[in-house]
Amino acid sequence: MSKKKVDFSKGIYDARELGAPRMLVLGLQHMFAMFGATVLVPALTGLSVSATLLFAGLGTLLFHLLTKGKVPAFLGSSFAFIGGYAAITTIGADEAGNPISDYSLLPYACVGVACAGLLYLVLAGLIKAFGAKKVMRFFPPIVTGPIIIAIGLTLSSSAISNCSANWLVAVIAIAIVIVCNIWGKGMIKIIPIMLGVLGSSLIAVILHFTGAMQTLDPAKLEAFKDAAWIGLPFKMEDTVFGLFSGNVDKSFLVTAIITIMPIALATMVEHIGDISAISSTCKKNYIADPGLHRTLLGDGLATSLASLFGAPANTTYGENTGVLSLSKVYDPRVIRIAAIFAILFSFSPKFAALVSLMPTATIGGVSLVLYGMISAVGVRNVVENKVDFEKSRNVIIAAIILVLSIGVNYAGAIQIPIGNITISLSGLAIGALVGIILNAILPGKDYEFGSDAKGDTAVNFKV
């Protein structure tokens, strides 16, 4: 190992020159950066926290294997599919209008997400066969932007409902996230969600145990006390395999698949944007080498694998790209160390119970910001790509996607009987499908997925 002074200004592409202790610390930093958002997804959806951490780690390692260990990306929980999980598990509303969820239906949603992951393989194959330019013209910003906007807006009622459990705690969470993101420096700026969760949860604990107000769920508090320190990350009955070992509602299964699969249209574009951002950060063209088809393959298979075992869909994490930019250590080995740490934490039920103890209002405050950010990302996607709204075709496509996605969501899914099976199409599914079809058939396309000055594939949008 070299003893010479390390020059961080040019970036570190081989972290071994830093020594093993520093590599471990850098790995912990990456795990810490992804942690808040990754464990928040199971907290919002009812999925297993332990399974989430396990398959975030395993999915990341699989991604690195398929991309020849070249791309320093971490795969954490995707927020884009939260609406899909909610659409499948929501069975009604209480007197106050708050949604009532049946988490026993989650395995059906997981089948839908697993099928969505397979769409990545289809896109990867098409890109390998025909090139990115020919394939991506069917998914321009005028289609993907409004879809992403709709994802955030359809989740908004859930965030408000959770905030209403205790608006004081929720506002504290929102304030911490905003302050850290706007005025924070270094790692504080990178992990505002994590700090918002920790800060508001701490206030909630103080309020609860001083008797000021009840902010913690007594049942979850007892579950935390009784949880073992070491245990398996998931139960087989909560997985897709557990679902198919019993009686399966075929009609509902088809509904779940058709409802959730179209969400992948947005997340695949998100993936391409993330790989572009990582390429820009590390000053390497990962779209050319190892190739966009390989990164899509890794992300898709990781998502399908996680879903089969009751964990959320995976996605390349922008938080970790931020850490790469901050630390200037671009070695993928450091990311793999973070993945191993995530796997180790997944075998502690006590840790999972602690995460589940998170106050409802904290979840509401943080999710209010996150859901709004999802929609804002969709707006940015449209603005940065200079979509021309002087053209009627673009206005029509965006308008129909938004109205169908949001309107159908609040009016109720559209029921389509096919033989003995009734398929329910969610607003997101209908909006995405109609948007893609309209973009394909309406004249006047003005977006080109082209090449840069060097002839490399240029990705001119980020999701």
WOPE-V904994 format. One line per field, one symbol per residue. ss: DSSP state (@ for helix, = for strand, . for the rest). phi: phi as a letter, one per 20 degrees, with the letter a starting at -180 (. if undefined). psi: psi as a letter, one per 40 degrees, with the letter a starting at -180 (. if undefined). A space follows every 50 residues. Layout:
# WOPE-V904994
ss=???
phi=???
psi=???
This chain:
# WOPE-V904994
ss=.......@@@.=..@@@@.@@@@@@@@@@@@@@@@@@@@@@@@@@...@@ @@@@@@@@@@@@@@@@........===....@@@@@@@@====.....== =.@@@@@@@@@@@@@@@@@@@@@@@@@@@@.@@@@@....@@@@@@@@@@ @@@@.@@@@@@@@...@@@@@@@@@@@@@@@@@...@@@@.@@@@@@@@@ @@@@@@@@@........@@@@@@@@@.........@@@.@@@@@.....@ @@@@@@@@@@@..@@@@@@@@@@@@@@@@@@@....@@@@@@@@@@@@@@ @@@@@@@@.....===.@@@@@@@@@@.=..@@@@@@@@@@@@@@...@@ @@@@@@...@@@@@@@@@@@@@@@@@@@@@@@@@.......@@@@@@@@@ @@@@@@@@@@@..=====..=====.@@@@@@@@@@@@@@@......... =.....=......
phi=.feffeeffenddcfffenfgffffffffffffefgffeffffednffff fffgefffffffgfffdmmededdddfeefegfffffeefdrbefenffd ddffeggffffffffffffgffffffffednffffffecfgfefgfffgf gfffeffffffffffafffffffffffffffedfclfffedffgffffff ffffffffeenfaeddfgfffffffefffcaffbdffeefffffededff ffffgffffegffffffffggffffffffffelceffebeofffffffff fffffgfgdndffebfdfgffffgffemddffgfffffffffffffedgf fffffffgggffgffffgffffffffffffgfffelfeefefffffffff fffffefffeeofeecfcmedddddfffffffffffffffdffnfccced cefenffddebcd
psi=hieihhhedeihegedeeiddddddddddddddeddddedddddeeihdd ddddedddddddddddfffdhgihhahhededddddddeheaiadeehih igeeeddddddddddddddddddddddddeiddddeeefidedddddddd dddeeddddddddedgddddddddddddddddeiibddddfddddddddd ddddddddeeediheihddddddddeiidhiieihdeeiddddeeahhgd dddddddddddddddddddddddddddddddefigeddheiddddddddd ddddddddffiiiiihhddddddddddfhehedddddddddddddeegdd ddddddehidddddddddddddddddddddddddefhheehddddddddd dddddddddddiihhhhgbehhhhhidddddddddddddddhifhfhhga iadeeihhheih.
